[in-house]
């Protein structure tokens, strides 16, 4: 009986390890965003470098206004496959996961499709996207003469939302037969600190300079809306990319 318990305990550990490995070696959309060093998911808001957004304490992003920025670099449209290096390095282990799932009556087809009888060169998640980023953050200082934008920043700050300037965006691109593209922003990174609106401006706008405003005004635009598994994979640098194709010239619709 003792031997049986030991065997069953070991089997549970092995099965749990296989499922954990399968779970950890998947590639999610958040993994792709983190690969590009973008901390906040923004889908389905359309943003550009220079957009000012309100970031709530729980990481929700809402557009406030747009700064007019001259120094923006926009990259080409790239079709890439993002893969997990652990899954790439241990294909036999991936097949073991599928076998265990079959024994326990689970659907193993997805796992076997990734592992394959002969593992494809790069199995992962395909993504077509385009990066854009501010190349000179000093350009943002020229935009603080817009009273409407500053008013809206003050209002959001009074609610405890940080007013963060978007520094870099990742747009997901859907190519059309006509050659045009549909673009949707999926993730962003911010300038290090929230925009600062002086208490005097709050008075001019008739907006109360609350304790929440004082706690958010000019503070770091930090944190992440990504799940902890994505954060861990990012720190371990296990998500890699291979570019399939690059399109330099396209027109957006």
CORVEN-V737653 format. One record per residue. N is the residue number from 1. RES is the residue in one letter. PHI is phi as a letter, one per 30 degrees, with the letter a starting at -180 (999 if undefined). D_FIRST is the distance of its C-alpha to the first C-alpha in Angstrom with 1 decimal. Layout:
n: {N | N}
res: {RES | RES}
phi: {PHI | PHI}
d_first: {D_FIRST | D_FIRST}
This chain:
n: {1 | 2 | 3 | 4 | 5 | 6 | 7 | 8 | 9 | 10 | 11 | 12 | 13 | 14 | 15 | 16 | 17 | 18 | 19 | 20 | 21 | 22 | 23 | 24 | 25 | 26 | 27 | 28 | 29 | 30 | 31 | 32 | 33 | 34 | 35 | 36 | 37 | 38 | 39 | 40 | 41 | 42 | 43 | 44 | 45 | 46 | 47 | 48 | 49 | 50 | 51 | 52 | 53 | 54 | 55 | 56 | 57 | 58 | 59 | 60 | 61 | 62 | 63 | 64 | 65 | 66 | 67 | 68 | 69 | 70 | 71 | 72 | 73 | 74 | 75 | 76 | 77 | 78 | 79 | 80 | 81 | 82 | 83 | 84 | 85 | 86 | 87 | 88 | 89 | 90 | 91 | 92 | 93 | 94 | 95 | 96 | 97 | 98 | 99 | 100 | 101 | 102 | 103 | 104 | 105 | 106 | 107 | 108 | 109 | 110 | 111 | 112 | 113 | 114 | 115 | 116 | 117 | 118 | 119 | 120 | 121 | 122 | 123 | 124 | 125 | 126 | 127 | 128 | 129 | 130 | 131 | 132 | 133 | 134 | 135 | 136 | 137 | 138 | 139 | 140 | 141 | 142 | 143 | 144 | 145 | 146 | 147 | 148 | 149 | 150 | 151 | 152 | 153 | 154 | 155 | 156 | 157 | 158 | 159 | 160 | 161 | 162 | 163 | 164 | 165 | 166 | 167 | 168 | 169 | 170 | 171 | 172 | 173 | 174 | 175 | 176 | 177 | 178 | 179 | 180 | 181 | 182 | 183 | 184 | 185 | 186 | 187 | 188 | 189 | 190 | 191 | 192 | 193 | 194 | 195 | 196 | 197 | 198 | 199 | 200 | 201 | 202 | 203 | 204 | 205 | 206 | 207 | 208 | 209 | 210 | 211 | 212 | 213 | 214 | 215 | 216 | 217 | 218 | 219 | 220 | 221 | 222 | 223 | 224 | 225 | 226 | 227 | 228 | 229 | 230 | 231 | 232 | 233 | 234 | 235 | 236 | 237 | 238 | 239 | 240 | 241 | 242 | 243 | 244 | 245 | 246 | 247 | 248 | 249 | 250 | 251 | 252 | 253}
res: {X | X | X | X | X | X | X | X | X | X | X | X | X | X | X | X | X | X | X | X | X | X | X | X | X | X | X | X | X | X | X | X | X | X | X | X | X | X | X | X | X | X | X | X | X | X | X | X | X | X | X | X | X | X | X | X | X | X | X | X | X | X | X | X | X | X | X | X | X | X | X | X | X | X | X | X | X | X | X | X | X | X | X | X | X | X | X | X | X | X | X | X | X | X | X | X | X | X | X | X | X | X | X | X | X | X | X | X | X | X | X | X | X | X | X | X | X | X | X | X | X | X | X | X | X | X | X | X | X | X | X | X | X | X | X | X | X | X | X | X | X | X | X | X | X | X | X | X | X | X | X | X | X | X | X | X | X | X | X | X | X | X | X | X | X | X | X | X | X | X | X | X | X | X | X | X | X | X | X | X | X | X | X | X | X | X | X | X | X | X | X | X | X | X | X | X | X | X | X | X | X | X | X | X | X | X | X | X | X | X | X | X | X | X | X | X | X | X | X | X | X | X | X | X | X | X | X | X | X | X | X | X | X | X | X | X | X | X | X | X | X | X | X | X | X | X | X | X | X | X | X | X | X}
phi: {999 | d | d | d | d | d | d | d | d | d | d | d | d | d | d | d | d | d | d | d | d | e | d | d | c | d | c | c | d | d | d | d | d | d | e | d | h | c | c | b | d | b | e | c | d | c | b | b | e | j | d | c | b | c | c | d | e | c | j | d | c | b | d | c | a | b | d | d | c | d | c | c | c | c | d | d | d | c | c | b | c | c | b | c | d | d | d | d | d | b | d | d | d | d | d | d | d | d | d | d | d | d | e | c | i | d | d | c | e | d | d | d | d | d | d | i | d | b | e | d | e | b | c | a | c | d | b | c | a | b | c | b | a | d | c | b | d | d | d | d | d | d | c | d | c | c | d | d | d | d | d | d | d | d | d | d | d | d | c | j | d | d | c | c | d | d | c | b | b | c | c | d | c | c | d | c | d | d | j | d | b | c | b | b | d | c | a | b | b | c | e | e | c | d | d | c | c | d | e | d | d | e | d | d | d | i | c | d | d | d | d | d | d | d | d | c | d | i | d | d | d | c | j | a | c | d | d | d | d | d | d | d | d | d | d | d | h | c | d | b | b | b | d | d | a | b | c | d | c | b | c | d | b}
d_first: {0.0 | 3.8 | 5.4 | 5.0 | 6.3 | 8.6 | 9.9 | 10.5 | 12.2 | 14.3 | 15.2 | 16.4 | 18.4 | 19.9 | 20.9 | 22.4 | 24.2 | 25.7 | 26.9 | 28.3 | 30.1 | 31.5 | 32.8 | 34.2 | 36.0 | 37.9 | 41.6 | 42.9 | 46.6 | 46.1 | 45.0 | 48.4 | 50.3 | 48.6 | 49.4 | 53.1 | 52.7 | 53.3 | 51.6 | 52.5 | 51.9 | 55.1 | 54.7 | 56.9 | 59.7 | 62.3 | 63.1 | 65.1 | 65.4 | 67.6 | 66.2 | 65.7 | 62.6 | 61.3 | 57.8 | 56.1 | 53.7 | 50.7 | 52.1 | 53.9 | 57.0 | 60.3 | 63.4 | 66.5 | 69.1 | 69.9 | 71.7 | 74.1 | 72.9 | 74.9 | 72.5 | 69.6 | 68.1 | 66.6 | 64.5 | 64.4 | 62.1 | 59.0 | 56.5 | 53.3 | 49.7 | 47.4 | 44.1 | 41.1 | 41.1 | 37.4 | 37.1 | 40.0 | 38.4 | 34.9 | 35.6 | 32.6 | 30.3 | 32.1 | 31.4 | 27.7 | 27.9 | 29.6 | 27.0 | 24.1 | 26.5 | 27.0 | 23.3 | 23.1 | 26.4 | 28.6 | 32.1 | 32.0 | 35.7 | 36.8 | 34.5 | 35.4 | 39.1 | 38.9 | 37.0 | 38.9 | 38.7 | 41.1 | 41.0 | 44.5 | 46.5 | 46.0 | 43.8 | 44.0 | 46.1 | 49.8 | 52.2 | 56.1 | 57.6 | 60.4 | 60.6 | 63.5 | 64.2 | 66.9 | 68.4 | 70.5 | 69.1 | 72.6 | 73.8 | 71.9 | 74.3 | 77.2 | 75.6 | 75.7 | 79.2 | 77.7 | 78.0 | 75.9 | 72.9 | 73.2 | 73.5 | 70.3 | 68.5 | 69.7 | 68.6 | 65.0 | 64.9 | 66.0 | 62.8 | 60.6 | 60.3 | 61.0 | 63.8 | 62.5 | 64.4 | 62.5 | 62.8 | 60.9 | 59.7 | 57.6 | 58.9 | 57.1 | 59.6 | 59.9 | 62.4 | 64.9 | 66.8 | 70.0 | 68.9 | 68.6 | 65.3 | 63.6 | 62.2 | 59.7 | 58.7 | 54.9 | 54.6 | 56.8 | 57.1 | 59.6 | 62.2 | 60.7 | 62.4 | 63.3 | 67.0 | 68.9 | 71.4 | 73.6 | 73.8 | 77.5 | 76.6 | 74.4 | 77.5 | 79.7 | 77.2 | 76.9 | 73.2 | 71.6 | 70.2 | 67.0 | 64.4 | 62.2 | 64.9 | 65.2 | 61.5 | 61.6 | 65.0 | 65.0 | 61.3 | 58.9 | 57.8 | 54.2 | 50.8 | 49.1 | 48.2 | 45.5 | 41.7 | 39.9 | 38.2 | 41.6 | 42.8 | 39.9 | 40.6 | 44.3 | 43.8 | 41.7 | 44.4 | 42.0 | 44.2 | 47.0 | 49.8 | 51.8 | 55.1 | 55.9 | 59.5 | 62.1 | 64.9 | 67.7 | 70.1 | 69.1 | 70.7 | 68.7 | 69.1}
